[in-house]
Amino acid sequence: MRLTKMHGLGNDYVYVLPKREDEHDWERLAIKVSDRHFGVGSDGLILALTSKVADMRMRMFNADGSEAEMCGNGIRCVVKFALEEGLVDAAKEVVTVETLSGVKSLALTRENGAVVAARVDMGSPSFDPAALPANIEGPGPVIDLPLTVDGMDLKLTLVSVGNPHAIHYIDSDPDDFPLERIGPLVEHHPLFPRRTNFQVVQVLSRDHVKHRVWERGSGITLASGTSATAVAAASRLRGFTGDRIVDSLPGGDLVLEWDGAGSVFMTGPATRVFDAEWHDA
């Protein structure tokens, strides 16, 4: 089976254009290809598929085989992949993608004819705890929800952008936060029946934040587009930032725009690394 390795700011996935959607056990394959010693090495597996309601459809599987609703870095790369593989008309400037969190629209940036980046309409954030879901009664927004895990006191702001996010703001550098210890405990906490992504965020200025993420089903990743989207929405809601921010992640910077209503827009790169043949499908 032919596959392609791509990344958005180091958030790396293996991409496949299946002949048939039922061609493989994708959950099992995601686990195998994601292994960084015995497989390709990635944060998961993404399929480029046809759609009846959009230009194309994306299915995304985490490194543990679980299927996720949406991936902000992955969607930029899968559109570049689909254009280069002929699934989508190469002349298109705007591409729509069907995902489990709805149809997303991407405006493309090209250099020398090749797609190098995209501005993604990530949809409207929800601050309703039922949208995550979270086992919390009453309406949102949920701000500074106290949660103690392994002796650490957290204050969580909850946001859904089609998938769940729990955000903890800190005054210190996120690089120094014990994310590898705290992340899995938040992800699997009974408060979140479908698990959650967990972010630690430092607000540097009104237009600049820094964050790290423990990604549900994959662990620590170098970047996450949905996490950055959630952070942008939460930070503006709380009055920490304005309508446009740069979010610095370990893999690089994303630009986020949200005026407090409607969709959050995310802009970032898409990079194709290599193509290969997988012999253990």
C-alpha positions in Angstrom: 0.0 0.0 0.0 1.3 3.4 -0.9 1.4 6.0 1.8 2.7 9.5 2.4 4.3 11.2 5.4 3.3 14.8 6.0 3.4 17.3 8.8 2.0 20.7 9.9 4.5 22.3 12.3 5.8 18.8 13.3 2.3 17.4 14.0 3.0 14.5 11.7 0.6 12.0 10.1 0.6 9.2 7.6 -1.7 9.9 4.6 -3.5 7.3 2.5 -5.7 7.5 -0.6 -7.7 4.2 -0.3 -9.1 2.4 -3.2 -12.0 1.4 -1.0 -12.9 2.7 2.4 -13.2 -0.8 3.8 -9.8 -1.8 2.3 -8.1 -2.2 5.7 -8.7 -2.2 9.5 -7.7 1.4 9.8 -7.6 1.4 13.6 -5.1 -1.4 13.6 -3.1 0.2 10.8 -3.0 3.6 12.6 -1.4 1.9 15.6 1.2 0.1 13.5 2.2 3.0 11.2 2.4 5.4 14.1 4.9 3.4 16.0 8.2 5.4 15.9 10.4 2.3 16.1 8.5 -0.5 14.2 6.4 1.6 11.9 6.7 4.9 10.0 6.4 7.1 13.1 3.5 9.6 13.4 0.8 11.1 15.5 -1.7 9.1 13.6 -3.2 8.1 10.2 -5.4 10.2 7.9 -7.5 9.0 5.0 -8.3 11.1 1.9 -11.8 10.1 0.7 -14.5 11.2 -1.7 -17.5 13.0 -0.3 -21.1 13.7 -1.4 -21.4 17.0 0.5 -17.9 18.5 0.0 -14.9 18.4 -2.3 -13.4 15.6 -0.2 -13.7 13.8 3.1 -11.2 13.2 5.8 -11.0 10.4 8.4 -8.4 10.8 11.1 -7.1 8.1 13.5 -4.9 8.8 16.5 -1.8 6.9 17.3 -3.8 4.6 19.6 -6.2 3.7 16.9 -9.1 5.9 18.1 -10.9 7.9 15.5 -11.1 11.7 16.2 -13.5 14.3 14.9 -11.1 16.8 13.5 -7.4 17.7 13.1 -6.4 21.3 12.3 -2.9 20.6 11.1 -4.0 17.3 9.5 -6.7 19.0 7.4 -4.2 21.4 5.8 -2.0 18.5 4.9 -4.8 16.3 3.6 -6.0 19.0 1.2 -2.4 19.4 -0.1 -2.2 15.6 -0.5 -5.6 15.4 -2.2 -4.7 18.1 -4.7 -1.4 16.5 -5.5 -2.9 13.0 -5.8 -5.7 14.2 -8.1 -8.6 13.5 -5.7 -9.5 17.2 -5.9 -9.1 19.6 -8.9 -5.6 21.0 -8.6 -6.9 24.4 -9.8 -9.1 25.0 -6.8 -8.3 27.9 -4.6 -10.8 27.0 -1.9 -11.4 23.4 -0.9 -14.2 22.1 1.3 -13.6 19.0 3.5 -16.2 16.8 5.2 -15.1 15.8 8.7 -16.8 14.3 11.8 -17.2 17.8 13.1 -18.8 19.2 10.0 -17.7 20.6 6.6 -14.6 22.8 6.8 -13.4 25.3 4.2 -9.7 26.0 3.4 -8.3 28.9 1.4 -5.0 27.8 -0.1 -1.6 29.6 -0.3 0.7 28.5 -3.2 4.3 29.1 -4.0 5.6 28.1 -7.5 2.3 26.3 -8.0 2.5 24.1 -4.9 0.3 24.4 -1.8 2.4 25.5 1.1 -0.2 26.7 3.6 -3.9 27.2 4.2 -6.3 29.4 6.1 -8.9 27.1 7.7 -12.4 28.0 8.7 -12.4 25.9 11.9 -16.1 26.6 12.7 -17.6 28.2 15.8 -16.3 27.3 19.3 -18.8 26.0 21.9 -18.4 26.7 25.6 -21.3 24.5 26.6 -20.0 21.6 28.7 -22.5 19.3 27.1 -20.7 19.8 23.8 -17.4 18.3 24.9 -19.1 16.4 26.7 -18.1 17.0 30.4 -20.0 15.8 33.4 -20.9 19.2 34.6 -24.5 20.5 35.2 -25.7 23.8 33.9 -24.7 26.0 30.9 -21.2 27.3 30.0 -18.9 28.9 29.8 -16.9 26.9 32.3 -13.9 29.0 33.4 -11.4 28.1 36.1 -13.0 24.8 36.9 -10.9 23.4 39.8 -9.5 19.9 39.3 -6.7 18.3 41.3 -4.7 15.4 39.7 -1.7 13.8 41.2 -1.4 16.6 43.8 -1.5 19.4 41.2 -4.2 22.0 41.3 -5.6 23.0 37.9 -8.1 25.6 36.8 -9.7 24.5 33.5 -11.5 26.5 30.8 -13.5 24.1 28.7 -14.0 24.5 24.9 -15.3 22.3 22.1 -14.2 23.0 18.6 -15.7 19.8 17.3 -13.5 17.9 19.7 -13.0 18.5 23.4 -10.4 20.8 25.1 -9.5 21.6 28.7 -7.2 24.6 29.0 -5.0 25.5 32.1 -3.4 28.9 32.1 -0.1 29.3 33.8 2.3 32.2 34.4 5.5 30.2 33.8 6.9 28.7 30.6 4.8 25.7 29.4 8.1 24.0 28.6 8.6 23.5 32.4 5.2 22.1 33.0 5.1 18.3 33.7 2.8 17.6 30.8 3.9 14.0 30.4 2.6 13.3 34.0 -0.5 15.5 34.2 -1.7 15.2 30.6 -2.9 11.5 30.6 -4.6 12.0 34.0 -6.7 14.9 32.6 -7.3 13.1 29.4 -8.8 10.1 31.2 -10.4 11.9 34.1 -14.0 10.7 34.8 -15.1 14.4 34.2 -14.7 13.7 30.5 -16.6 10.6 29.3 -15.1 10.8 25.8 -11.7 11.9 27.1 -10.2 15.3 26.4 -7.3 17.2 24.9 -5.3 19.1 27.6 -3.5 22.4 27.0 -1.2 24.5 29.2 -1.0 28.1 28.1 1.1 31.1 28.9 -0.2 34.5 27.7 2.8 36.5 26.5 0.9 39.6 25.3 -2.5 40.6 23.9 -1.5 39.1 20.5 0.8 36.3 21.5 0.4 33.1 23.5 2.6 30.0 24.0 1.2 26.6 24.6 1.8 22.8 24.8 -0.7 20.1 24.3 -1.4 16.6 25.5 -3.5 15.3 22.6 -6.2 12.8 23.2 -5.2 9.4 21.8 -1.6 10.5 20.8 0.0 12.1 23.8 2.4 15.1 23.6 2.6 16.5 20.0 4.6 19.3 18.6 1.5 21.2 17.5 -2.3 20.9 17.3 -4.5 23.0 15.2 -7.7 22.3 17.1 -5.9 23.0 20.3 -4.7 26.3 19.0 -8.2 27.1 17.9 -9.6 26.3 21.4 -6.9 28.4 23.0 -7.6 31.4 20.8 -11.3 31.2 21.6 -10.8 30.7 25.3 -8.2 33.5 25.6 -10.3 36.0 23.8 -13.4 35.0 25.8 -11.5 35.6 29.0 -10.2 39.0 27.8 -6.5 37.9 27.8 -6.1 38.5 24.0 -7.6 40.3 21.1 -9.1 39.2 17.7 -5.8 38.0 16.2 -3.0 36.1 17.9 0.1 34.2 17.2 0.2 30.9 19.0 3.7 29.5 19.5 3.8 25.7 19.8 6.9 23.5 20.1 6.7 22.9 16.3 6.3 26.5 15.3 3.7 29.3 15.0 0.0 29.3 14.0 -2.0 32.4 13.4 -5.6 32.5 14.8 -8.3 35.0 14.2 -11.6 35.2 16.1 -13.8 38.3 16.7 -15.9 36.7 19.4 -18.6 35.4 17.1 -18.8 32.9 14.3 -15.8 30.9 13.1 -12.3 30.8 14.2 -9.8 31.0 11.4 -6.4 29.3 11.6 -3.5 29.8 9.2 -0.5 27.5 9.0 1.8 25.4 6.8 1.5 22.0 5.2 4.6 20.0 4.3 5.0 16.7 2.3 8.0 14.7 3.6 8.2 11.5 1.7 6.2 8.7 -0.1 6.7 5.0 0.6 5.3 1.5 0.2 3.9 -0.2 3.3 4.4 -3.9 3.2 2.7 -5.0 6.5 -0.9 -3.8 5.9 
